[in-house]
Amino acid sequence: YLRSIFEMAKKYNFTKFIILVPSVAIKEGVSTSIRLMKEHFTELYSIPFDSFTYSGKSSEEVRGFATSTNVQIMVMTIDSVKGDKNTRIIHQARNQLSGLKPIEFLAATQPIVIMDEPQNMESVLSQSAISDLNPLCTFRYSATHKNEHNVIYRLDPVDAHEQGLV
């Protein structure tokens, strides 16, 4: 899906992307992958981009995400958005954000949401949280979908093995 991000940026000038993951472990893996491949994508596409991992401890970073003209890639867990809106920092007004909520900055950008392992985000609560991000569209990437939605491309585990990809 990282390549998809750069293709959409190149072809359609989209600049705001949120990679939504189901766990902290996957979030760390995705962040590490982006960091390790930054030079590769910069050479391949010549598109300046920034990436960061969302944390409630540094929620003011969403201002930079929202206002930058560069491609922005934010990695976050579904749990940072869903749940009790009174306890999630993303739903709380912040002094560092001129009294606005981080979710308001994100929603205003109408980001493209990339869902990694979307089968772990199919609950009503998760779907409501994704809707709060006001995405332009969502893309679902998984090798083990429980429910298929508007399939564009399919590479299942057997096909990947037969093609020597795993």
VEXMIKOL-190832 format. One record per residue: residue number from 1; x, y, z of N, C-alpha, C in turn. Coordinates in nm, 2 decimals. Example, Ala and Ser with C-alpha at 12.3 -4.5 7.8 and 13.67 -1.06 7.14 Angstrom:
+-----+--------+--------+--------+--------+--------+--------+--------+--------+--------+
|   i |   n.xx |   n.yy |   n.zz |  ca.xx |  ca.yy |  ca.zz |   c.xx |   c.yy |   c.zz |
+-----+--------+--------+--------+--------+--------+--------+--------+--------+--------+
|   1 |   1.32 |  -0.57 |   0.78 |   1.23 |  -0.45 |   0.78 |   1.32 |  -0.33 |   0.78 |
|   2 |   1.28 |  -0.22 |   0.71 |   1.37 |  -0.11 |   0.71 |   1.29 |   0.00 |   0.79 |
+-----+--------+--------+--------+--------+--------+--------+--------+--------+--------+
This chain:
+-----+--------+--------+--------+--------+--------+--------+--------+--------+--------+
|   i |   n.xx |   n.yy |   n.zz |  ca.xx |  ca.yy |  ca.zz |   c.xx |   c.yy |   c.zz |
+-----+--------+--------+--------+--------+--------+--------+--------+--------+--------+
|   1 |   0.08 |  -0.12 |   0.00 |   0.00 |   0.00 |   0.00 |   0.08 |   0.13 |   0.00 |
|   2 |   0.21 |   0.12 |   0.04 |   0.30 |   0.24 |   0.03 |   0.31 |   0.28 |  -0.11 |
|   3 |   0.33 |   0.19 |  -0.20 |   0.35 |   0.22 |  -0.34 |   0.22 |   0.29 |  -0.39 |
|   4 |   0.10 |   0.23 |  -0.35 |  -0.03 |   0.29 |  -0.39 |  -0.04 |   0.44 |  -0.35 |
|   5 |   0.01 |   0.47 |  -0.23 |   0.01 |   0.61 |  -0.18 |   0.09 |   0.70 |  -0.28 |
|   6 |   0.21 |   0.66 |  -0.32 |   0.29 |   0.74 |  -0.40 |   0.23 |   0.75 |  -0.55 |
|   7 |   0.17 |   0.64 |  -0.59 |   0.10 |   0.65 |  -0.72 |  -0.02 |   0.74 |  -0.72 |
|   8 |  -0.09 |   0.74 |  -0.61 |  -0.21 |   0.84 |  -0.60 |  -0.16 |   0.98 |  -0.59 |
|   9 |  -0.05 |   1.00 |  -0.52 |   0.01 |   1.13 |  -0.51 |   0.06 |   1.18 |  -0.64 |
|  10 |   0.12 |   1.09 |  -0.72 |   0.18 |   1.13 |  -0.85 |   0.07 |   1.15 |  -0.95 |
|  11 |  -0.03 |   1.06 |  -0.96 |  -0.13 |   1.07 |  -1.06 |  -0.24 |   1.17 |  -1.03 |
|  12 |  -0.28 |   1.18 |  -0.90 |  -0.39 |   1.26 |  -0.87 |  -0.37 |   1.37 |  -0.77 |
|  13 |  -0.24 |   1.39 |  -0.73 |  -0.21 |   1.50 |  -0.64 |  -0.27 |   1.49 |  -0.50 |
|  14 |  -0.31 |   1.37 |  -0.46 |  -0.35 |   1.35 |  -0.32 |  -0.23 |   1.36 |  -0.23 |
|  15 |  -0.26 |   1.42 |  -0.11 |  -0.14 |   1.44 |  -0.02 |  -0.16 |   1.40 |   0.12 |
|  16 |  -0.29 |   1.36 |   0.16 |  -0.31 |   1.32 |   0.30 |  -0.35 |   1.18 |   0.31 |
|  17 |  -0.27 |   1.10 |   0.38 |  -0.30 |   0.96 |   0.39 |  -0.28 |   0.91 |   0.54 |
|  18 |  -0.38 |   0.84 |   0.58 |  -0.37 |   0.78 |   0.71 |  -0.37 |   0.63 |   0.70 |
|  19 |  -0.27 |   0.57 |   0.75 |  -0.26 |   0.42 |   0.75 |  -0.31 |   0.38 |   0.89 |
|  20 |  -0.42 |   0.31 |   0.89 |  -0.49 |   0.27 |   1.01 |  -0.46 |   0.12 |   1.03 |
|  21 |  -0.41 |   0.09 |   1.15 |  -0.37 |  -0.05 |   1.18 |  -0.44 |  -0.10 |   1.31 |
|  22 |  -0.45 |  -0.23 |   1.33 |  -0.53 |  -0.28 |   1.44 |  -0.45 |  -0.29 |   1.57 |
|  23 |  -0.31 |  -0.28 |   1.57 |  -0.24 |  -0.30 |   1.69 |  -0.11 |  -0.22 |   1.69 |
|  24 |  -0.06 |  -0.20 |   1.81 |   0.07 |  -0.12 |   1.83 |   0.18 |  -0.19 |   1.76 |
|  25 |   0.19 |  -0.32 |   1.77 |   0.30 |  -0.40 |   1.70 |   0.30 |  -0.37 |   1.55 |
|  26 |   0.18 |  -0.38 |   1.49 |   0.17 |  -0.35 |   1.34 |   0.21 |  -0.21 |   1.32 |
|  27 |   0.16 |  -0.11 |   1.40 |   0.20 |   0.03 |   1.39 |   0.35 |   0.05 |   1.38 |
|  28 |   0.42 |  -0.02 |   1.48 |   0.56 |   0.00 |   1.48 |   0.63 |  -0.06 |   1.36 |
|  29 |   0.58 |  -0.17 |   1.31 |   0.63 |  -0.24 |   1.19 |   0.61 |  -0.15 |   1.07 |
|  30 |   0.50 |  -0.09 |   1.06 |   0.47 |   0.00 |   0.94 |   0.56 |   0.12 |   0.95 |
|  31 |   0.57 |   0.18 |   1.06 |   0.65 |   0.30 |   1.08 |   0.80 |   0.27 |   1.05 |
|  32 |   0.85 |   0.15 |   1.09 |   0.98 |   0.11 |   1.06 |   1.00 |   0.09 |   0.91 |
|  33 |   0.90 |   0.03 |   0.85 |   0.91 |   0.01 |   0.70 |   0.92 |   0.14 |   0.63 |
|  34 |   0.84 |   0.23 |   0.66 |   0.84 |   0.36 |   0.60 |   0.97 |   0.43 |   0.62 |
|  35 |   1.02 |   0.43 |   0.74 |   1.16 |   0.49 |   0.76 |   1.27 |   0.42 |   0.68 |
|  36 |   1.26 |   0.29 |   0.67 |   1.37 |   0.22 |   0.60 |   1.36 |   0.24 |   0.45 |
|  37 |   1.23 |   0.26 |   0.40 |   1.21 |   0.28 |   0.25 |   1.20 |   0.42 |   0.21 |
|  38 |   1.22 |   0.52 |   0.30 |   1.21 |   0.66 |   0.26 |   1.29 |   0.70 |   0.15 |
|  39 |   1.42 |   0.66 |   0.15 |   1.51 |   0.70 |   0.04 |   1.47 |   0.63 |  -0.09 |
|  40 |   1.43 |   0.50 |  -0.08 |   1.38 |   0.43 |  -0.20 |   1.26 |   0.51 |  -0.27 |
|  41 |   1.16 |   0.54 |  -0.19 |   1.04 |   0.61 |  -0.25 |   1.08 |   0.75 |  -0.29 |
|  42 |   1.17 |   0.82 |  -0.23 |   1.21 |   0.95 |  -0.27 |   1.28 |   0.94 |  -0.40 |
|  43 |   1.37 |   0.84 |  -0.42 |   1.44 |   0.83 |  -0.55 |   1.34 |   0.78 |  -0.66 |
|  44 |   1.25 |   0.69 |  -0.63 |   1.16 |   0.64 |  -0.72 |   1.06 |   0.74 |  -0.77 |
|  45 |   1.00 |   0.82 |  -0.68 |   0.90 |   0.92 |  -0.72 |   0.93 |   1.06 |  -0.72 |
|  46 |   1.04 |   1.10 |  -0.66 |   1.08 |   1.24 |  -0.64 |   0.97 |   1.33 |  -0.58 |
|  47 |   0.90 |   1.27 |  -0.49 |   0.79 |   1.34 |  -0.42 |   0.83 |   1.36 |  -0.28 |
|  48 |   0.84 |   1.48 |  -0.23 |   0.87 |   1.50 |  -0.09 |   0.76 |   1.46 |   0.00 |
|  49 |   0.79 |   1.39 |   0.11 |   0.69 |   1.34 |   0.19 |   0.74 |   1.34 |   0.34 |
|  50 |   0.64 |   1.34 |   0.43 |   0.67 |   1.33 |   0.57 |   0.58 |   1.22 |   0.62 |
|  51 |   0.63 |   1.15 |   0.72 |   0.55 |   1.05 |   0.79 |   0.57 |   1.06 |   0.94 |
|  52 |   0.47 |   1.02 |   1.01 |   0.48 |   1.01 |   1.16 |   0.38 |   0.92 |   1.21 |
|  53 |   0.41 |   0.87 |   1.33 |   0.32 |   0.78 |   1.41 |   0.24 |   0.87 |   1.50 |
|  54 |   0.11 |   0.86 |   1.49 |   0.02 |   0.94 |   1.58 |   0.03 |   0.88 |   1.72 |
|  55 |   0.04 |   0.97 |   1.82 |   0.04 |   0.94 |   1.96 |  -0.04 |   1.05 |   2.03 |
|  56 |  -0.12 |   1.01 |   2.12 |  -0.19 |   1.11 |   2.20 |  -0.10 |   1.21 |   2.28 |
|  57 |   0.02 |   1.16 |   2.30 |   0.12 |   1.24 |   2.37 |   0.17 |   1.35 |   2.29 |
|  58 |   0.16 |   1.34 |   2.16 |   0.21 |   1.44 |   2.07 |   0.10 |   1.48 |   1.96 |
|  59 |  -0.02 |   1.49 |   2.01 |  -0.13 |   1.51 |   1.92 |  -0.13 |   1.64 |   1.84 |
|  60 |  -0.04 |   1.73 |   1.89 |  -0.03 |   1.86 |   1.81 |   0.04 |   1.84 |   1.67 |
|  61 |   0.10 |   1.72 |   1.65 |   0.15 |   1.69 |   1.52 |   0.05 |   1.69 |   1.41 |
|  62 |  -0.08 |   1.68 |   1.44 |  -0.18 |   1.67 |   1.34 |  -0.19 |   1.81 |   1.27 |
|  63 |  -0.15 |   1.92 |   1.33 |  -0.15 |   2.05 |   1.27 |  -0.06 |   2.05 |   1.15 |
|  64 |   0.06 |   1.99 |   1.16 |   0.15 |   1.98 |   1.05 |   0.10 |   1.89 |   0.94 |
|  65 |   0.04 |   1.79 |   0.98 |  -0.03 |   1.69 |   0.88 |  -0.13 |   1.77 |   0.80 |
|  66 |  -0.21 |   1.85 |   0.87 |  -0.32 |   1.92 |   0.80 |  -0.28 |   2.03 |   0.71 |
|  67 |  -0.17 |   2.10 |   0.75 |  -0.13 |   2.22 |   0.69 |  -0.02 |   2.21 |   0.58 |
|  68 |   0.06 |   2.10 |   0.59 |   0.17 |   2.08 |   0.50 |   0.12 |   2.06 |   0.35 |
|  69 |   0.20 |   2.11 |   0.26 |   0.16 |   2.08 |   0.12 |   0.23 |   1.96 |   0.06 |
|  70 |   0.33 |   1.90 |   0.14 |   0.39 |   1.78 |   0.10 |   0.30 |   1.66 |   0.13 |
|  71 |   0.33 |   1.55 |   0.07 |   0.26 |   1.42 |   0.10 |   0.28 |   1.39 |   0.24 |
|  72 |   0.17 |   1.36 |   0.31 |   0.17 |   1.33 |   0.46 |   0.12 |   1.19 |   0.48 |
|  73 |   0.20 |   1.11 |   0.55 |   0.15 |   0.98 |   0.58 |   0.15 |   0.97 |   0.74 |
|  74 |   0.04 |   0.94 |   0.79 |   0.03 |   0.92 |   0.94 |  -0.01 |   0.78 |   0.96 |
|  75 |   0.06 |   0.72 |   1.06 |   0.02 |   0.58 |   1.10 |  -0.04 |   0.59 |   1.23 |
|  76 |  -0.15 |   0.52 |   1.25 |  -0.22 |   0.52 |   1.38 |  -0.30 |   0.39 |   1.40 |
|  77 |  -0.32 |   0.36 |   1.52 |  -0.40 |   0.24 |   1.56 |  -0.55 |   0.28 |   1.56 |
|  78 |  -0.63 |   0.19 |   1.53 |  -0.78 |   0.21 |   1.54 |  -0.82 |   0.25 |   1.68 |
|  79 |  -0.75 |   0.19 |   1.78 |  -0.78 |   0.22 |   1.92 |  -0.76 |   0.37 |   1.96 |
|  80 |  -0.67 |   0.44 |   1.88 |  -0.65 |   0.58 |   1.91 |  -0.77 |   0.67 |   1.87 |
|  81 |  -0.85 |   0.61 |   1.79 |  -0.97 |   0.69 |   1.74 |  -1.10 |   0.64 |   1.80 |
|  82 |  -1.11 |   0.51 |   1.82 |  -1.24 |   0.46 |   1.87 |  -1.25 |   0.45 |   2.02 |
|  83 |  -1.37 |   0.44 |   2.07 |  -1.39 |   0.43 |   2.21 |  -1.45 |   0.55 |   2.27 |
|  84 |  -1.45 |   0.56 |   2.40 |  -1.51 |   0.67 |   2.47 |  -1.45 |   0.80 |   2.43 |
|  85 |  -1.53 |   0.89 |   2.37 |  -1.48 |   1.02 |   2.32 |  -1.44 |   1.11 |   2.43 |
|  86 |  -1.48 |   1.08 |   2.55 |  -1.44 |   1.16 |   2.66 |  -1.30 |   1.13 |   2.71 |
|  87 |  -1.25 |   1.01 |   2.68 |  -1.12 |   0.97 |   2.72 |  -1.01 |   0.97 |   2.61 |
|  88 |  -1.05 |   0.97 |   2.49 |  -0.95 |   0.96 |   2.38 |  -0.90 |   1.11 |   2.35 |
|  89 |  -0.77 |   1.12 |   2.35 |  -0.71 |   1.26 |   2.33 |  -0.75 |   1.31 |   2.20 |
|  90 |  -0.76 |   1.23 |   2.10 |  -0.80 |   1.27 |   1.96 |  -0.93 |   1.35 |   1.96 |
|  91 |  -1.02 |   1.32 |   2.05 |  -1.15 |   1.38 |   2.06 |  -1.16 |   1.49 |   2.16 |
|  92 |  -1.05 |   1.54 |   2.21 |  -1.05 |   1.64 |   2.32 |  -0.98 |   1.77 |   2.26 |
|  93 |  -1.04 |   1.88 |   2.30 |  -0.99 |   2.01 |   2.26 |  -0.85 |   2.03 |   2.32 |
|  94 |  -0.76 |   2.08 |   2.24 |  -0.62 |   2.09 |   2.29 |  -0.57 |   2.24 |   2.28 |
|  95 |  -0.51 |   2.29 |   2.39 |  -0.46 |   2.43 |   2.38 |  -0.36 |   2.44 |   2.27 |
|  96 |  -0.27 |   2.34 |   2.25 |  -0.17 |   2.35 |   2.15 |  -0.23 |   2.36 |   2.01 |
|  97 |  -0.36 |   2.33 |   1.99 |  -0.43 |   2.33 |   1.86 |  -0.53 |   2.44 |   1.86 |
|  98 |  -0.51 |   2.55 |   1.93 |  -0.60 |   2.66 |   1.93 |  -0.74 |   2.62 |   1.98 |
|  99 |  -0.74 |   2.53 |   2.07 |  -0.87 |   2.48 |   2.13 |  -0.95 |   2.38 |   2.05 |
| 100 |  -0.89 |   2.34 |   1.93 |  -0.96 |   2.24 |   1.85 |  -0.92 |   2.10 |   1.89 |
| 101 |  -0.99 |   2.01 |   1.84 |  -0.97 |   1.87 |   1.86 |  -0.88 |   1.81 |   1.75 |
| 102 |  -0.78 |   1.72 |   1.78 |  -0.70 |   1.67 |   1.67 |  -0.79 |   1.60 |   1.56 |
| 103 |  -0.90 |   1.54 |   1.60 |  -0.98 |   1.48 |   1.50 |  -1.04 |   1.58 |   1.40 |
| 104 |  -1.06 |   1.70 |   1.45 |  -1.11 |   1.81 |   1.36 |  -1.01 |   1.85 |   1.25 |
| 105 |  -0.88 |   1.85 |   1.29 |  -0.78 |   1.88 |   1.19 |  -0.78 |   1.77 |   1.09 |
| 106 |  -0.78 |   1.64 |   1.13 |  -0.77 |   1.53 |   1.04 |  -0.89 |   1.52 |   0.95 |
| 107 |  -1.01 |   1.54 |   1.01 |  -1.13 |   1.53 |   0.93 |  -1.14 |   1.64 |   0.82 |
| 108 |  -1.08 |   1.76 |   0.85 |  -1.09 |   1.87 |   0.76 |  -1.00 |   1.84 |   0.63 |
| 109 |  -0.91 |   1.75 |   0.64 |  -0.82 |   1.72 |   0.52 |  -0.88 |   1.62 |   0.43 |
| 110 |  -0.99 |   1.55 |   0.48 |  -1.05 |   1.44 |   0.40 |  -0.94 |   1.34 |   0.35 |
| 111 |  -0.87 |   1.28 |   0.45 |  -0.76 |   1.19 |   0.41 |  -0.81 |   1.06 |   0.34 |
| 112 |  -0.71 |   1.01 |   0.27 |  -0.74 |   0.87 |   0.22 |  -0.69 |   0.78 |   0.33 |
| 113 |  -0.78 |   0.69 |   0.37 |  -0.75 |   0.60 |   0.48 |  -0.71 |   0.46 |   0.42 |
| 114 |  -0.60 |   0.42 |   0.46 |  -0.55 |   0.28 |   0.42 |  -0.56 |   0.19 |   0.54 |
| 115 |  -0.64 |   0.09 |   0.53 |  -0.67 |   0.00 |   0.64 |  -0.58 |  -0.12 |   0.62 |
| 116 |  -0.49 |  -0.15 |   0.72 |  -0.41 |  -0.27 |   0.72 |  -0.48 |  -0.37 |   0.81 |
| 117 |  -0.50 |  -0.48 |   0.76 |  -0.58 |  -0.59 |   0.83 |  -0.72 |  -0.54 |   0.87 |
| 118 |  -0.80 |  -0.50 |   0.77 |  -0.93 |  -0.44 |   0.80 |  -1.03 |  -0.54 |   0.86 |
| 119 |  -1.00 |  -0.67 |   0.85 |  -1.09 |  -0.76 |   0.91 |  -1.09 |  -0.75 |   1.06 |
| 120 |  -0.99 |  -0.68 |   1.12 |  -0.99 |  -0.65 |   1.26 |  -1.05 |  -0.52 |   1.30 |
| 121 |  -1.11 |  -0.45 |   1.20 |  -1.17 |  -0.32 |   1.22 |  -1.32 |  -0.32 |   1.17 |
| 122 |  -1.39 |  -0.43 |   1.18 |  -1.52 |  -0.43 |   1.12 |  -1.64 |  -0.41 |   1.22 |
| 123 |  -1.60 |  -0.39 |   1.34 |  -1.71 |  -0.37 |   1.44 |  -1.78 |  -0.23 |   1.41 |
| 124 |  -1.90 |  -0.22 |   1.47 |  -1.97 |  -0.09 |   1.45 |  -1.89 |   0.02 |   1.51 |
| 125 |  -1.83 |   0.00 |   1.62 |  -1.75 |   0.11 |   1.69 |  -1.63 |   0.15 |   1.60 |
| 126 |  -1.57 |   0.05 |   1.54 |  -1.45 |   0.08 |   1.45 |  -1.50 |   0.15 |   1.33 |
| 127 |  -1.61 |   0.11 |   1.27 |  -1.66 |   0.18 |   1.15 |  -1.70 |   0.32 |   1.18 |
| 128 |  -1.76 |   0.34 |   1.30 |  -1.79 |   0.48 |   1.34 |  -1.67 |   0.57 |   1.36 |
| 129 |  -1.56 |   0.51 |   1.41 |  -1.43 |   0.58 |   1.43 |  -1.37 |   0.62 |   1.30 |
| 130 |  -1.38 |   0.53 |   1.20 |  -1.32 |   0.55 |   1.07 |  -1.40 |   0.67 |   1.01 |
| 131 |  -1.53 |   0.66 |   1.02 |  -1.62 |   0.77 |   0.97 |  -1.58 |   0.90 |   1.03 |
| 132 |  -1.54 |   0.91 |   1.16 |  -1.51 |   1.03 |   1.22 |  -1.39 |   1.10 |   1.16 |
| 133 |  -1.30 |   1.02 |   1.09 |  -1.19 |   1.07 |   1.01 |  -1.23 |   1.15 |   0.89 |
| 134 |  -1.36 |   1.13 |   0.85 |  -1.41 |   1.19 |   0.72 |  -1.32 |   1.16 |   0.60 |
| 135 |  -1.30 |   1.03 |   0.58 |  -1.21 |   1.00 |   0.47 |  -1.27 |   1.02 |   0.33 |
| 136 |  -1.18 |   1.07 |   0.24 |  -1.23 |   1.08 |   0.10 |  -1.26 |   0.94 |   0.05 |
| 137 |  -1.18 |   0.84 |   0.08 |  -1.21 |   0.70 |   0.05 |  -1.13 |   0.61 |   0.14 |
| 138 |  -1.16 |   0.49 |   0.15 |  -1.08 |   0.39 |   0.22 |  -1.04 |   0.28 |   0.13 |
| 139 |  -0.92 |   0.23 |   0.16 |  -0.86 |   0.11 |   0.09 |  -0.83 |   0.01 |   0.19 |
| 140 |  -0.87 |  -0.11 |   0.17 |  -0.86 |  -0.22 |   0.26 |  -0.75 |  -0.32 |   0.21 |
| 141 |  -0.64 |  -0.34 |   0.28 |  -0.54 |  -0.43 |   0.24 |  -0.53 |  -0.54 |   0.34 |
| 142 |  -0.54 |  -0.67 |   0.29 |  -0.53 |  -0.78 |   0.37 |  -0.52 |  -0.91 |   0.29 |
| 143 |  -0.45 |  -1.01 |   0.34 |  -0.45 |  -1.14 |   0.27 |  -0.56 |  -1.23 |   0.32 |
| 144 |  -0.63 |  -1.19 |   0.42 |  -0.74 |  -1.27 |   0.48 |  -0.86 |  -1.19 |   0.51 |
| 145 |  -0.92 |  -1.13 |   0.41 |  -1.04 |  -1.06 |   0.43 |  -1.16 |  -1.15 |   0.48 |
| 146 |  -1.23 |  -1.10 |   0.57 |  -1.35 |  -1.18 |   0.61 |  -1.47 |  -1.14 |   0.52 |
| 147 |  -1.48 |  -1.01 |   0.49 |  -1.58 |  -0.95 |   0.40 |  -1.51 |  -0.87 |   0.29 |
| 148 |  -1.54 |  -0.91 |   0.17 |  -1.48 |  -0.84 |   0.06 |  -1.57 |  -0.72 |   0.02 |
| 149 |  -1.51 |  -0.60 |  -0.01 |  -1.58 |  -0.48 |  -0.05 |  -1.51 |  -0.43 |  -0.17 |
| 150 |  -1.58 |  -0.42 |  -0.28 |  -1.53 |  -0.36 |  -0.41 |  -1.38 |  -0.40 |  -0.44 |
| 151 |  -1.36 |  -0.52 |  -0.46 |  -1.23 |  -0.57 |  -0.48 |  -1.17 |  -0.52 |  -0.61 |
| 152 |  -1.05 |  -0.46 |  -0.60 |  -0.98 |  -0.40 |  -0.71 |  -0.87 |  -0.50 |  -0.76 |
| 153 |  -0.80 |  -0.56 |  -0.66 |  -0.69 |  -0.65 |  -0.69 |  -0.69 |  -0.76 |  -0.58 |
| 154 |  -0.66 |  -0.88 |  -0.62 |  -0.65 |  -0.99 |  -0.53 |  -0.52 |  -1.06 |  -0.54 |
| 155 |  -0.45 |  -1.08 |  -0.43 |  -0.33 |  -1.16 |  -0.43 |  -0.34 |  -1.24 |  -0.30 |
| 156 |  -0.40 |  -1.36 |  -0.31 |  -0.42 |  -1.44 |  -0.18 |  -0.29 |  -1.51 |  -0.15 |
| 157 |  -0.28 |  -1.58 |  -0.03 |  -0.16 |  -1.64 |   0.01 |  -0.11 |  -1.75 |  -0.09 |
| 158 |  -0.21 |  -1.83 |  -0.15 |  -0.17 |  -1.93 |  -0.24 |  -0.11 |  -1.87 |  -0.37 |
| 159 |  -0.17 |  -1.77 |  -0.42 |  -0.11 |  -1.70 |  -0.54 |   0.03 |  -1.64 |  -0.51 |
| 160 |   0.04 |  -1.58 |  -0.39 |   0.17 |  -1.52 |  -0.35 |   0.28 |  -1.63 |  -0.35 |
| 161 |   0.24 |  -1.74 |  -0.29 |   0.34 |  -1.86 |  -0.29 |   0.37 |  -1.91 |  -0.43 |
| 162 |   0.27 |  -1.92 |  -0.51 |   0.30 |  -1.97 |  -0.65 |   0.38 |  -1.87 |  -0.73 |
| 163 |   0.37 |  -1.75 |  -0.70 |   0.45 |  -1.65 |  -0.77 |   0.59 |  -1.62 |  -0.71 |
| 164 |   0.62 |  -1.70 |  -0.60 |   0.75 |  -1.69 |  -0.53 |   0.77 |  -1.56 |  -0.45 |
| 165 |   0.66 |  -1.51 |  -0.41 |   0.66 |  -1.38 |  -0.33 |   0.68 |  -1.40 |  -0.18 |
| 166 |   0.66 |  -1.52 |  -0.14 |   0.67 |  -1.56 |   0.01 |   0.75 |  -1.68 |   0.02 |
+-----+--------+--------+--------+--------+--------+--------+--------+--------+--------+
